[in-house]
Amino acid sequence: MSAGLNNAFESTVDCFGPVPRPSSRTIMVGLDGSDTAMRAAASAFGLARRQEARLVVTFVACHSSLAALSPAAASVFEHEATAHLYAELRDQVRQFAEELDVPVTFVKAFGDPLTVLRDSADQCQADMVVVGASQQAGHRFAGSVATRLIRSGHWPVLVVP
């Protein structure tokens, strides 16, 4: 494994694009590589560009619910898949930041998606949070991350379908 693959579940912070203005608003978006998250990121980039805001993109690395039960080989595969997804998303975010001239902070954190997104939004003092709508049927009963973020009531939440 390369050095980059060894750190799939360690937190990192990267900055891309121009330096944000001191008085600029902050928009945070959660990104996990799903179609709805990618649409949410596109919406957040557009909002940040139009409002001359800083964009904080948060990628949450988390083990699957079956990770504890899976054999070591599956765990290594999951680790490598997460590292590759992170690297791909990081490159896309950097490219968009440079093309659209949007100041971006790209955060990778490990943990429960709701907790990480909530804490990241509080830490960066987000003026708005943008997330993709869940596509999992079970979330109708248990509640999606987006629904639970809305219920926390700390910031306006835009849920992109």
C-alpha positions as CSV (number, residue, x, y, z in Angstrom):
1,M,0.0,0.0,0.0
2,S,1.1,3.5,-0.7
3,A,1.6,6.1,2.2
4,G,-1.7,7.8,1.2
5,L,-3.6,4.6,1.6
6,N,-2.3,4.0,5.1
7,N,-4.3,7.0,6.5
8,A,-7.8,6.4,5.2
9,F,-9.4,6.9,8.6
10,E,-7.2,9.8,9.9
11,S,-8.4,13.3,9.9
12,T,-6.9,15.8,7.5
13,V,-7.6,19.4,6.4
14,D,-6.6,20.8,3.0
15,C,-7.2,24.3,1.6
16,F,-7.8,25.1,-2.1
17,G,-8.6,28.1,-4.2
18,P,-8.2,31.8,-3.2
19,V,-7.7,33.0,0.3
20,P,-11.2,33.7,1.9
21,R,-12.1,37.2,2.7
22,P,-12.2,37.8,6.5
23,S,-15.9,38.8,6.4
24,S,-17.1,36.1,4.1
25,R,-19.9,33.7,5.0
26,T,-19.3,30.0,5.4
27,I,-21.2,27.2,3.7
28,M,-20.5,23.6,4.7
29,V,-21.4,20.6,2.5
30,G,-21.2,16.9,3.4
31,L,-19.6,14.8,0.7
32,D,-19.6,11.0,0.5
33,G,-19.4,10.3,-3.2
34,S,-23.1,9.4,-3.6
35,D,-25.1,11.0,-6.5
36,T,-27.1,13.2,-4.1
37,A,-24.0,14.3,-2.2
38,M,-22.3,15.2,-5.5
39,R,-25.4,17.3,-6.5
40,A,-25.3,18.9,-3.0
41,A,-21.6,19.8,-3.5
42,A,-22.4,21.3,-6.9
43,S,-25.2,23.4,-5.3
44,A,-22.9,24.4,-2.5
45,F,-20.1,25.5,-4.9
46,G,-22.7,27.6,-6.8
47,L,-24.0,29.2,-3.6
48,A,-20.5,29.9,-2.4
49,R,-19.5,31.4,-5.7
50,R,-22.5,33.7,-5.9
51,Q,-22.3,34.8,-2.3
52,E,-18.5,35.1,-2.3
53,A,-18.5,32.7,0.6
54,R,-16.0,30.2,1.9
55,L,-16.9,26.6,1.3
56,V,-16.1,23.8,3.8
57,V,-16.4,20.4,2.2
58,T,-16.5,17.6,4.8
59,F,-15.8,14.0,3.9
60,V,-16.7,11.5,6.6
61,A,-14.8,8.3,6.6
62,C,-16.6,5.6,8.5
63,H,-16.5,1.8,8.8
64,S,-19.5,-0.1,7.4
65,S,-21.8,-1.5,10.0
66,L,-20.5,-4.9,9.2
67,A,-16.8,-4.0,9.5
68,A,-16.5,-5.6,13.0
69,L,-17.9,-8.9,11.7
70,S,-15.9,-9.0,8.4
71,P,-12.6,-10.8,8.0
72,A,-9.4,-8.9,7.8
73,A,-9.2,-9.1,4.0
74,A,-12.6,-7.3,3.8
75,S,-11.4,-4.7,6.2
76,V,-8.2,-4.0,4.1
77,F,-10.4,-3.7,1.0
78,E,-12.7,-1.2,2.8
79,H,-9.7,0.8,3.9
80,E,-8.3,1.0,0.4
81,A,-11.7,1.8,-1.1
82,T,-12.1,4.7,1.4
83,A,-8.6,6.0,0.7
84,H,-9.2,5.9,-3.1
85,L,-12.6,7.6,-2.8
86,Y,-11.1,10.3,-0.6
87,A,-8.3,10.9,-3.1
88,E,-10.7,11.1,-6.0
89,L,-13.1,13.5,-4.2
90,R,-10.2,15.7,-3.0
91,D,-8.9,16.1,-6.6
92,Q,-12.4,17.0,-7.9
93,V,-12.9,19.5,-5.1
94,R,-9.5,21.1,-5.7
95,Q,-10.2,21.3,-9.5
96,F,-13.6,23.0,-8.9
97,A,-12.1,25.4,-6.3
98,E,-9.5,26.5,-8.8
99,E,-11.9,26.7,-11.8
100,L,-14.7,28.6,-9.9
101,D,-12.3,30.7,-7.8
102,V,-14.0,29.6,-4.5
103,P,-12.0,29.3,-1.3
104,V,-12.4,25.7,-0.1
105,T,-11.4,23.9,3.0
106,F,-11.6,20.1,2.5
107,V,-11.9,18.2,5.8
108,K,-11.6,14.5,6.1
109,A,-12.8,13.1,9.5
110,F,-13.6,9.7,10.9
111,G,-16.7,8.8,12.8
112,D,-20.5,8.9,12.7
113,P,-21.6,11.1,9.8
114,L,-24.2,13.0,11.8
115,T,-21.8,13.8,14.7
116,V,-18.9,14.7,12.4
117,L,-21.1,17.0,10.2
118,R,-22.7,18.6,13.2
119,D,-19.3,19.2,14.9
120,S,-17.7,20.4,11.7
121,A,-20.5,22.9,11.0
122,D,-20.2,24.2,14.6
123,Q,-16.4,24.4,14.4
124,C,-16.3,26.3,11.2
125,Q,-19.2,28.5,12.3
126,A,-21.2,27.6,9.2
127,D,-24.0,30.0,8.1
128,M,-25.6,27.1,6.1
129,V,-25.2,23.4,5.8
130,V,-25.9,21.6,2.5
131,V,-26.4,17.8,2.3
132,G,-27.7,15.3,-0.2
133,A,-31.0,13.5,0.5
134,S,-30.7,9.9,1.6
135,Q,-31.5,7.2,-0.9
136,Q,-31.8,4.5,1.6
137,A,-35.3,3.2,2.3
138,G,-34.6,2.5,6.0
139,H,-34.1,6.2,6.7
140,R,-37.8,6.7,6.3
141,F,-38.2,5.1,9.7
142,A,-34.9,5.8,11.5
143,G,-34.3,9.3,10.1
144,S,-31.6,10.3,7.7
145,V,-28.6,12.4,8.5
146,A,-30.2,15.4,6.7
147,T,-33.4,15.1,8.9
148,R,-31.4,14.8,12.1
149,L,-29.3,17.8,11.1
150,I,-32.4,19.8,10.5
151,R,-33.8,18.8,13.9
152,S,-30.6,19.9,15.6
153,G,-31.6,23.5,14.5
154,H,-28.2,25.1,14.7
155,W,-28.1,26.4,11.1
156,P,-30.3,26.4,8.0
157,V,-30.0,23.1,6.2
158,L,-30.4,22.7,2.4
159,V,-31.2,19.2,1.4
160,V,-30.5,18.5,-2.3
161,P,-32.5,15.6,-3.9
